[in-house]
Amino acid sequence: MSEERILNPQFQNRIMSAEEAAALVPAGAKIGVSGFTGAGYPKVVPAALAKRILDARISGGKFRVSLWTGASTAPELDSALAIVDGVEKRLPYQSDPVLRNKINEGSVEYTDIHLSHVAQLAAFGFLGKLDVAVIEVAGVTADGKLIPSSSVGNNPTWLALADKVILEVNSWQSAALEGMHDIYNVALPPERAPIPLVRATDRIGSPYLEVDPAKVVAVVKTHHPDRNSAFSPPDENSRKIAGHILEFFAHEVKQGRLPQNLLPLQSGVGNIANAVLSGLNEGPFGNLTSYTEVLQDGMLDMIKSGKLACASATAFSLSPGALEELNKDLARYSKNIILRPQEVSNHPEVIRRLGVIAMNGMIEADIYGNVNSTHIMGTKMMNGLGGSGDFARNAYLSIFMTPSQAKGGDISCIVPMASHVDHTEHDVQVLVTEQGLADLRGLSPKERARVVIENCAHPDFKPALKDYYKRAYAKSAGKHTPHLLEECLSWHLRYLDEGKMGG
């Protein structure tokens, strides 16, 4: 790579190899790294640090670090450090299989945090002192400003708080990214003012990140692509779930509770989410907007078709094919895309003001509407809460969706009692499976139970759920939320013992 991406002489003087930069990270350091999904994460310094950690272990030393990110990253970061047992603690969200196994075996401490909370918790000093920031950028301007990469995440906070800053300047990232970002810094109490964002299309900040040049100890040149997994084509269940949601939107428009162009959309990552977006792209609604965390394949398709006027996010989360397409013609999309810090993209104040429609996946829901987004059988972490809680509690409409069963029919995703609760019944308005949609707004627990079982449970499990509820109502000491405490988690226990759920 030429030095065209690094135009400031002060930064040019700090150019060094990834190995030299990694040598500046002390053992035990708390490291804030860029990255949100497989976008904008550092590509080469983590690998060099992993080698250094491995060499220390071979020599009999102990070398581990704590990782703070925006959200999940990619194997070059999370896997590389987890494989060499180099991670002491990780926050706030991850999806790496190697790291997940380390968390579930107990060798890595993991703090699962609402994504909108991370920057302020760090700035408040609640997480301890940040030693090093390792941030990917697309370039450095002549006056020392940083052109953000394909994600923003918590980068402004890491740059402000860290004692040392290591920059990876990645020439693979399109130069057309310049100007796409909107970097707005949220002040700390008691000086915090309202965020002046009243439409998803608003720009309220700067296109650039800023850093004190005196803190920049290394600049590493790279030319490495982002890495996200390909999405599977929508299957029959995903299409049915999407159909139920689109029918619900049409009903809400007819009732006057939604405008014809709906309200700003938030969509979690995954095949079901992309199926919903695909359905919207083919549906009757136009001039749509999105205020979300990540821009996915389905949103890119909607921008191309003209259905989606604007997508506000903090990162891309695109399949390899969609990412290649975006980078080839990024200038075409730049007027429709805004990338913000996750402290703004996920901020409850803005979500409530805009009236966002939140659509997120789940692992399971119980008959009263409590949702488990994070834990398998109540104890094994899957990925983390992510931003689902930021949006669910503050959305105009809070929708959670999943197929009604998993593991080839051995697991019911509608259960008597959720084995772990991330979103209480108070934050869940709509549940959707391929079986149907349960509108829970304004219902009591008993009413919710009847609607959830009837509309969302798989036929193989519906009779047992009805039987459980009937017996719980008859025998429970309290009739408000009837439960058989000796039995409510027996479905999960039976699966662990016998490999299949059931009453």
N, C-alpha and C positions, 0 to 999 in steps of 0.2 A: 504494500500500500504506500502511496506517496503521502507526503505530509499536507496535502491539500485539505484534509479534514481537520487538521490541527493548525489553525492560523495564528494563534497567539504565541509569541516567542517564549514567554515564561513557561507555558505548557510544553512547548517543543523541547525545552531544556530538561524536562523530567521524563522523557521517553526512555523506556528500558524494557527488558524482556519480562515475560510472565514470571519466570523463576526469580528474577531479581525483585520483582514486586511482591511475590509471595513471601520472600525472605523478610519483608518488613512487617509481617503479621505475627504478633507474639503469641505464644501458647496461652490458652485461657481467654483469648480475646472474644469480645462480643462484636460480631461483624454484621453490619447492615448491608444487604446486597440488593441490587435491582432485580427486577423480574416479577411478572404477574402472569400466571400460566406459562406456557413455553415461549414467552415473548420478552425480549429486552433484558435477559439475564446475562451476567458475565460468563464468557465462554472459555477463557484460558487460564485466568488466575486461580479459579477453584481447583482445576486439575493440577496445577503446579503446587498449590498448597497441599493437596491430597498426597502428592509424592513426598513432599517434605514431612508430612505427618507419618507416612509409612516408613520413611527412613528413620525417623525418631523412634518409632516402635521397634524396628529391627535392632536398633542400638540399645533398646531397653528403656527408652524414655517414654514419657506420657505427654501427648500433645493433642488436646481437643479444643474445639471452639464452639461458641454459641452462634446460631444463625438466625437473623431477623430478616424477613423478606417482605414482599408485597403480598404474595400468595404462593401457590405452587410454582415450581420452576421447571427444570429439565434434568435429565441424567447427568449432564456435564457438571452440574452443581450438586444437587441433592444426592444422587447415587455415588458420585465420585468421592464425596466426603464421608458418606455413610459406610461405604465398603471398607474403608480403612479405619473404621471406628473413630472418626475424627469429630463427630458431632456430640457435644455435651447436652445442648438444649436447642430446640427448634420452635419457632413461632412465625406467623400465626396460622398458617394453612399449608398443607402439603398433599401431594398425590403420588409420590414416588414409591414403588413397591419395595425397594431395598430399605428405604428409610422407614416406611410403614412397618415392616417386619421388626426393625430395631426398636421402634416405639412400642409395639405390642409385646415384645419379649422383655421390655423394661430397661434396655441399655441406653435409650435416648429419652430424655425428658422432653415432653411436648406440651406447649401451652396453646390451647385452641382459643382464639380471640375473635370477636366481631371485627371485621376488617376496617370498619370506620373508626374503631377505637384505637387501633395500633399506634398511629402517629401521635395522637394526643397522650396516650399512656407513656410513650417513650419521652415526649417533650415534658410531661409532668415529672419525669424522673422515677416513675414507678417501676420501670424495668431495669434500672441500673444504668451505668455509664456505657455509652457506645464508643468503642475503641477505634474501629476502622469501618469505613464505607467502601464497598467495591461496586462501582456503578458503571453500567454500559451506557454510552452516549453515541449519537450518530456523528458528532463533530464538535469542534470548539471554534467559536468565532474569533475574529481578530481582537475584539475587546474582552475576551475571556468568558463569554457566556457559553453555556452548554446546550447543544441541540439534543433534546431528548430522543430516546430510541423508540422502540415499538411498544413500550409500556412506560407508564409513569409510576404507578404504585405509590410507595412511600419514599421515593427518591428525594424529594425536597427536604423531608425530615432527616433522612440519613445524612445528607450533605451538610445540613445545619448542625447536627449534634455530634458527628464523629470527630475525634481528635485528628485522625489521618484519613485521607481520601485517596483511593486508587481508582483511576479511570481506565476503562477499556473503550477505546474509540474504534467502533466497528464499521468498516467501509462497506460491508455487505448490506447494512441498513441503507435504505434509499435516501438520497439527498433530498428528495421531495417531502420527507417528513418535516423539514423545517417549516414552521408556521402552522402545523396541524395541532399543536398542543396549546393548552390553556392552563398555565401554572398559577394558581391562586393559593396564597398561604393563609391558613386559618389562624388567627391570633389566639393567644392563651388567655384564660380568665385572669384578671377581671377586665381585660381590654378587648375581649372577644365581641365582635359586631356581627350583625346578620350577614350571611353570605348573599351578595346581591345578584342572585341567579333566579330568574322568574320564568324562564323558558329553557327547554333543553338545548335550544340553538344559541343561547347567550354565550358570549365570551367576556370574561371578567378579569383576566389576568394577563400574563406574559407568555409568549411562545417559548421562552427559554428557562432552563434551570440556572441557578447561580450558586457559586461556591467561592469561598475565600481562597485565593490562589496559594496563600501561605500554607494551607492544610493539604494541598495536593502533593503527595510524596512520590507518585508514580503515574505515568501515562503509558498504557500498553496498546499497541496497534494490533487490531485483529481483522479478520475477514471470514466470519463464521455465520452460518444461517441460524435463525431461530428454529426451534423444533417443537412441533405439536403433533399429536397423533391424528390420524385420519378418522373422520366420523363414519360410522356405518350408515348405509341408506336406511331411511325409516322403515321399520317392520310394521306388521299389521297392527300390533298393539299401540305403537307410537302414533300411527295414523288415526286410530280410533280415539286415543286421548286428545289428539289435536282437534279432531272433529267435534268432540264434546265441548272443548274450550271455545272453538269458533261459534258453535251454536249458542253457547252461553253469552258470548259477546253480542251476537245479533239480538238476543233477547234483551240484554241490558240496553242496547241502543233503542230498541222498540219501546222499552219502558221509560225512556228518557233519562236513564241513569248514566249513560255514556254518550259522548258525542259521536258523530258518524266516523270521525277519524280517531276514535278511541281516546286514550290518554297515553302519555309516554310509557313505553314498554320496558320492563326489565326481564331478562331471561337468563336462568342459570345455564351452565355448560352441559352439553350432552346430546345424545341422539334424540331424546324426546323433545328437548327444547328446540332443536333444529327442525323437527317435524312440525311443531307448532308454527315456527317462523315460515316454513315452507307452505303451510296451510294459509297463513296470513297473506303470503305473496300471491296465492291463487284466489284469495277470497275477495269479498266486496269492499273491504275497507281501504281507503287511500289516504295519501298525505300524512302517513304515520310518522311518529318520532319515537326515539328510544333513549332512555336515560338508564344506563346499566353499567355493569362492571367490565364486561368483555364484548367485543364485536366478533360474532361467529359467522360461519359460512352462510347461514340463512339470512343474516342481516346484510351481508355483502350482496347476495342475490336480490334482496329487496331494494337496495340502493340502485343496482343495475336496472331493475325493472321500473323504477320510479315510484314504487309503493312507499319507500322509506325516505323521507325528506332529510332526516338528520339522525345520526347515531352518536350519542355522547357516551364515552366509556373511559376506562383507565388503561386498557390494553387490548391488543388483538388476541384472539384465540381461534386461529384459522387452521384448517387442514393444510397439508403441504401443497396441494393443488391450488386451493384458494389463496394461500399466501403468495405463491408464485404469480398468480393472476393479479393480485393486488399490487405487488411490487413492480410489475411491468407497466402499470398504468396508475400509479399512486396519485399523480397530479389530478387525474380525473375524479378521484374519490375525495380529495382533500377538502373540497368545499362542503362535503356531507358528513365529515367525521371530525369529532373533537375528542382529544385524549386529555384527561384531567388527573390530578392526584386522587388516589382512592379516598382520601379524607374528604374530598368534595364529591366524587362520583357516588359514594356510599353514605353521604351525610344525611342523618334523619331529618334535619331541618329542610333540606332541599327535596328529599323524597316526599315528605308530607306536603310541601308547598305545591309541587308539580302534580300531585295526584297520580303517582306512578302505579301501573299495574304490574305486580310482582308475580312471576311464574318460576317456581323452583322445584327441583326434584327432591325426593326423600327416600329413605330406606324403608320406613314403616310408619303407619299411623294407627292409633288405637280408635276404638269405637266412639270415643268422646272428642276426637279431633286433635289430640296431642301428637306431635310429629317428632320422629327421630330421624335426623339427617346425618348422623356421624358414626354411630356405633353398631357393629354387628353383634347380635345376641347380647347387647347391653354392655360389653366389656372390651371388644376389640375395635380400635379406631380404624375407620376407613380412610377418610381424607381430612375432614374438619368442617366446621360450621361455615367458613367462608363469609360471604356477604349476605347470605339468605336471611339472617336475623335482622340486619340493617334494614332490608327492604320489607320483610314480612310485617314487622311491628308498625311500620310507618306508611305502608302502601294504601292507596285508595282501594285496591282489591288485592288480597293476599291468597294466591293459589299455589297448592302443592300437588304434585303429580307423580305417579309411579304405576307400573304394571301391578295388577292385583296379586300376583304371586311370583315367586323367584325359585331358582334352583330346580327348574323343571317341574314345578308344582309341589315341591316339598315344603316350601315356605309360603305362608300367607303374609302379604304385606299389610293387611288389615288384621289387627290383633286385639284381644281384650284389653291389654294394657301395654303401652310402649315400653320396651326394655330400657330405653334411655330417652329423655325428653330434651330436645333443643328448642322447640317452639311449642309453647303451651297452647291450649285450646283458645286462649284469648287473642292469639295472633294468627289464627288460621280461619279463613273465611270460606274457602272452597277446597274440597278434595276431589281429585280426578284419577280414575283408573280407566282401563279400556272397557270396564263394565259400565261406567257411567260417571256422573258428576253429582256431588253432594254439596248443595248450597247451605252453608251452616250459619249464615248471617241471622242474628236475632234469635237463634234457637237455644233452648235450655239443654243441659247435658243429656237428658233422657230423649229429647227430640232429636238431638244430633246422633245419638247412638242408633236410633231406628233408621234415620236417613243414610248414615254411613254404611250400615250393614246392607240395607236394601239396594243402594245405588252403586257401591264401590267394591264390595267383597266378591271374590270369585265364587261361582256356584259350588265348587268342591268344599269350600269352607263356610259358606253362608249358613247352612243349617246349624253347625256347631256354634257359630257366633250368636245366632238367634237363641239357641238353647242356653248359652252362657248368660246372655243378658236377661232372659226370662228368670233363670234361677237366681241371678244376682239381685234382681229387683225383689224377688220373693223373700230372700234370706238376708240381704244386707241390712245392717243396722240403720244406715242412712239411705233415704230414697232419692236424694238429690243427684248423686253420682254413684249408682249402685256398683259394687264390686264384691267379688268373693276373694278376699285377700289370700286365702290359702291356695287359690287356683289361678289367679289372674296372669301369672307368668309361667304357668304350666305348659303353655304352647311352646315357649322357648326351651324349657327344660326337656320337653319331649324331643324336640329337634336335636338338642345336644346329645341326648341319650340314644335315640332311635333313628335319627336322620330324617324325620318328617314331623311337621307340625300337626296339630289337631287338638280338639277338645277331649 
